[in-house]
């Protein structure tokens, strides 16, 4: 099996996964070490940060269900303890 490398990015301000090529059937899995996603299996979602300060890792895994190829992107964000909860 040959998997093409495609970029499925995380934009922290939008929390948005890019769409695949024409005809692709993709599944999306958003995970984080803390906080919650409104729609963790959707291409786009909102993430609610935890109330405790510190680093949080957000991960998006996109899978092409036709051939099983996956792409994963991860970003680490840190809640500023000076900001109100």
Phi, psi and omega in degrees: 000136178245125178252128175280143177276121176234154180265124173240099191265159173253122172254111189300323181286337181249336187047073188226132175260134180291150178279153179279189180286171181301133177086353179288141171251108187247146170244149185237140177222108176266129176225159176210157178281347176198161183084181183222151174257141177292321182221082188291352178244020180256154177297329177234147182202168173250142179245132176258119182289154176289161180279343179273140178289161177129172182286144176226136178260126176253134182229135173243124174244124179247129181239131172276108186290345179284325183235356177082001179291144180231155172224138182230139175227140183229143175222145177250130178238154179232127177285129180285119182295344179281344180281148177291154179282000000 
